[in-house]
């Protein structure tokens, strides 16, 4: 069907080839990470406490105690004069925005994030004639609600719920086969009233544990994080089409912070943080093509993954299915952050490999974060990708007097 072309377009954003495991999943836009501070660490921050990226990476991480936090992350948005568009090789006005708000109490944090993915106007042409028949504007979005709770000083748990819509044709006219709204009619078949968009829900689960200690000069904070995101039932874009699994991800990793005890004018002088993580797509199909149910995929996706590479059936070992993330962050006077990261996945599992650089500036309650990707392949669609993020963090004490 014509709209399957759109699905292939979306898949191509996440892989340089369509043989990666994520290519068998629906709505891969759910895995977009638009958080500038996390991107600067190559998404290694699955064990980085009080990270807003936990809204869809590890829900146990979100929230600064007794604080209201609001942020907007964007890239590929025209009109801001902030550099090149995201995924520069994509032929279209693509943009992604992910504003969020987090309200945190002593032990409980509540967060909401809206993710909006606009692929820009696309054009449909004839098979033999380059003339434009019609156009359409695919859009996808999700609403994420997250809760995090500190069980004690050492363990924190989190739960997230995502409600998503993938409107690949969004109700615009596309040739004689598409009508308005959610109806699809193929004049060459008996199909009527088939869906042309996918809707569904998924769940995120996370846990974080830490064990702080110190010596005469430093505070140390080793930590471990683990999460499963987008746990949910398979979906389809068409009532008559085969279902596809959600892009469920397993992540785990560690963190290690070392912070100087010495202060200058009440500011902490220096902190160094090191993060490492691995991630893996948990998606499989039965021999007849039916996708695994989510619980089965979670426990039965730890073996060799077979796929068709266009010529023959090939396979990925379990080790080759894992992506690796490494990140380092240096903080000076609680004002300036420098971040460096490295990401790698196997050449037969997407073939993405890049380094990252990020910087953060913080003044009182306002922050600005920037990140950029440096792909190993100079022809990668990820080249010239930049992220920008503005945030405010307002302590409760601003709104009431202790007296």
MOURZI-V360844 format. One record per residue. N is the residue number from 1. RES is the residue in three letters. SS is DSSP state (H for helix, E for strand, - for the rest). NEAR is the number of other ideal C-beta (glycine too) atoms within 8 Angstrom. Layout:
N;RES;SS;NEAR
N;RES;SS;NEAR
This chain:
1;UNK;-;6
2;UNK;-;9
3;UNK;-;13
4;UNK;H;8
5;UNK;H;7
6;UNK;H;13
7;UNK;H;11
8;UNK;H;9
9;UNK;H;11
10;UNK;H;13
11;UNK;H;12
12;UNK;H;9
13;UNK;H;10
14;UNK;H;10
15;UNK;-;13
16;UNK;-;8
17;UNK;-;7
18;UNK;-;8
19;UNK;-;11
20;UNK;-;14
21;UNK;H;13
22;UNK;H;14
23;UNK;H;9
24;UNK;H;10
25;UNK;E;14
26;UNK;-;15
27;UNK;-;13
28;UNK;H;12
29;UNK;H;12
30;UNK;H;15
31;UNK;H;10
32;UNK;-;9
33;UNK;-;10
34;UNK;-;13
35;UNK;-;13
36;UNK;H;15
37;UNK;H;17
38;UNK;H;12
39;UNK;H;16
40;UNK;H;20
41;UNK;-;19
42;UNK;-;14
43;UNK;-;16
44;UNK;-;13
45;UNK;-;17
46;UNK;-;18
47;UNK;-;14
48;UNK;-;14
49;UNK;-;11
50;UNK;-;7
51;UNK;-;14
52;UNK;H;13
53;UNK;H;14
54;UNK;H;16
55;UNK;H;14
56;UNK;-;14
57;UNK;-;15
58;UNK;-;16
59;UNK;H;18
60;UNK;H;14
61;UNK;H;19
62;UNK;-;16
63;UNK;-;13
64;UNK;-;9
65;UNK;-;8
66;UNK;-;9
67;UNK;E;12
68;UNK;E;10
69;UNK;E;16
70;UNK;E;10
71;UNK;E;12
72;UNK;E;9
73;UNK;E;14
74;UNK;E;13
75;UNK;E;13
76;UNK;-;10
77;UNK;-;9
78;UNK;-;6
79;UNK;-;4
80;UNK;-;7
81;UNK;-;3
82;UNK;-;6
83;UNK;-;4
84;UNK;-;6
85;UNK;-;12
86;UNK;-;11
87;UNK;-;11
88;UNK;-;10
89;UNK;-;6
90;UNK;-;11
91;UNK;-;3
92;UNK;-;8
93;UNK;-;9
94;UNK;-;12
95;UNK;E;14
96;UNK;E;14
97;UNK;E;12
98;UNK;-;14
99;UNK;-;10
100;UNK;E;14
101;UNK;E;10
102;UNK;E;17
103;UNK;E;10
104;UNK;E;14
105;UNK;-;8
106;UNK;-;6
107;UNK;-;6
108;UNK;E;10
109;UNK;E;13
110;UNK;E;11
111;UNK;E;19
112;UNK;E;11
113;UNK;E;12
114;UNK;E;12
115;UNK;E;16
116;UNK;E;11
117;UNK;E;10
118;UNK;E;11
119;UNK;E;14
120;UNK;E;10
121;UNK;E;8
122;UNK;E;12
123;UNK;E;7
124;UNK;E;11
125;UNK;E;8
126;UNK;-;7
127;UNK;-;3
128;UNK;-;3
129;UNK;-;6
130;UNK;-;4
131;UNK;-;6
132;UNK;E;7
133;UNK;E;7
134;UNK;E;10
135;UNK;E;10
136;UNK;E;15
137;UNK;E;11
138;UNK;E;14
139;UNK;E;10
140;UNK;E;14
141;UNK;E;10
142;UNK;E;12
143;UNK;E;11
144;UNK;E;15
145;UNK;E;9
146;UNK;E;18
147;UNK;E;12
148;UNK;E;17
149;UNK;E;10
150;UNK;E;10
151;UNK;-;7
152;UNK;-;5
153;UNK;-;3
154;UNK;-;7
155;UNK;E;9
156;UNK;E;13
157;UNK;E;11
158;UNK;E;20
159;UNK;E;11
160;UNK;E;16
161;UNK;E;11
162;UNK;E;15
163;UNK;E;8
164;UNK;E;15
165;UNK;E;10
166;UNK;E;12
167;UNK;E;11
168;UNK;-;13
169;UNK;-;13
170;UNK;-;10
171;UNK;-;7
172;UNK;-;11
173;UNK;-;8
174;UNK;-;12
175;UNK;H;9
176;UNK;H;4
177;UNK;H;9
178;UNK;E;13
179;UNK;-;7
180;UNK;-;6
181;UNK;-;5
182;UNK;-;7
183;UNK;-;10
184;UNK;E;14
185;UNK;-;11
186;UNK;-;8
187;UNK;-;6
188;UNK;-;3
189;UNK;-;5
190;UNK;-;3
191;UNK;-;8
192;UNK;-;6
193;UNK;-;6
194;UNK;-;11
195;UNK;-;10
196;UNK;-;13
197;UNK;E;12
198;UNK;E;13
199;UNK;E;7
200;UNK;E;11
201;UNK;E;8
202;UNK;E;14
203;UNK;E;11
204;UNK;E;18
205;UNK;E;12
206;UNK;E;18
207;UNK;E;13
208;UNK;E;16
209;UNK;E;10
210;UNK;E;10
211;UNK;E;7
212;UNK;E;7
213;UNK;E;5
214;UNK;E;7
215;UNK;-;6
216;UNK;-;3
217;UNK;-;6
218;UNK;E;9
219;UNK;E;9
220;UNK;E;12
221;UNK;E;11
222;UNK;E;9
223;UNK;E;15
224;UNK;E;12
225;UNK;E;20
226;UNK;E;10
227;UNK;E;18
228;UNK;E;13
229;UNK;E;14
230;UNK;E;13
231;UNK;E;12
232;UNK;-;11
233;UNK;-;7
234;UNK;-;10
235;UNK;E;12
236;UNK;-;12
237;UNK;-;14
238;UNK;-;11
239;UNK;-;7
240;UNK;-;5
241;UNK;-;8
242;UNK;-;6
243;UNK;-;10
244;UNK;E;11
245;UNK;E;16
246;UNK;-;18
247;UNK;-;14
248;UNK;-;18
249;UNK;E;13
250;UNK;E;10
251;UNK;E;16
252;UNK;E;10
253;UNK;E;15
254;UNK;E;11
255;UNK;E;16
256;UNK;E;11
257;UNK;E;12
258;UNK;E;9
259;UNK;E;12
260;UNK;E;9
261;UNK;-;9
262;UNK;-;6
263;UNK;E;8
264;UNK;E;7
265;UNK;-;4
266;UNK;-;4
267;UNK;E;9
268;UNK;E;10
269;UNK;-;9
270;UNK;E;10
271;UNK;E;11
272;UNK;E;11
273;UNK;E;13
274;UNK;E;9
275;UNK;E;19
276;UNK;E;10
277;UNK;E;16
278;UNK;E;10
279;UNK;E;12
280;UNK;E;11
281;UNK;E;13
282;UNK;-;11
283;UNK;-;16
284;UNK;-;12
285;UNK;E;10
286;UNK;-;8
287;UNK;-;4
288;UNK;-;4
289;UNK;-;6
290;UNK;-;8
291;UNK;E;13
292;UNK;-;13
293;UNK;-;8
294;UNK;H;12
295;UNK;H;6
296;UNK;H;9
297;UNK;H;15
298;UNK;H;12
299;UNK;H;7
300;UNK;H;9
301;UNK;-;13
302;UNK;-;5
303;UNK;-;6
304;UNK;-;7
305;UNK;E;10
306;UNK;E;7
307;UNK;E;11
308;UNK;E;6
309;UNK;-;9
310;UNK;-;4
311;UNK;-;3
312;UNK;-;5
313;UNK;E;7
314;UNK;E;10
315;UNK;E;8
316;UNK;E;13
317;UNK;-;7
318;UNK;H;8
319;UNK;H;5
320;UNK;H;9
321;UNK;H;12
322;UNK;-;9
323;UNK;E;11
324;UNK;E;11
325;UNK;E;18
326;UNK;E;11
327;UNK;E;18
328;UNK;E;12
329;UNK;E;14
330;UNK;E;11
331;UNK;E;12
332;UNK;E;9
333;UNK;-;10
334;UNK;-;7
335;UNK;-;8
336;UNK;E;10
337;UNK;E;14
338;UNK;E;8
339;UNK;E;17
340;UNK;E;13
341;UNK;E;18
342;UNK;E;12
343;UNK;E;15
344;UNK;E;8
345;UNK;-;11
346;UNK;-;10
347;UNK;-;4
348;UNK;-;10
349;UNK;-;13
350;UNK;-;13
351;UNK;-;13
352;UNK;-;12
353;UNK;E;9
354;UNK;E;13
355;UNK;E;11
356;UNK;E;18
357;UNK;E;11
358;UNK;E;18
359;UNK;E;12
360;UNK;E;14
361;UNK;E;10
362;UNK;E;10
363;UNK;E;6
364;UNK;-;4
365;UNK;-;7
366;UNK;E;9
367;UNK;E;12
368;UNK;E;10
369;UNK;E;16
370;UNK;E;13
371;UNK;E;15
372;UNK;E;10
373;UNK;E;12
374;UNK;E;7
375;UNK;E;11
376;UNK;-;6
377;UNK;-;8
378;UNK;-;5
379;UNK;-;4
380;UNK;-;11
381;UNK;-;10
382;UNK;-;9
383;UNK;-;11
384;UNK;-;7
385;UNK;-;12
386;UNK;E;13
387;UNK;E;16
388;UNK;E;13
389;UNK;E;15
390;UNK;E;9
391;UNK;E;12
392;UNK;E;10
393;UNK;E;10
394;UNK;E;10
395;UNK;E;8
396;UNK;H;9
397;UNK;H;7
398;UNK;H;6
399;UNK;-;5
400;UNK;-;5
401;UNK;-;3
402;UNK;-;4
403;UNK;-;2
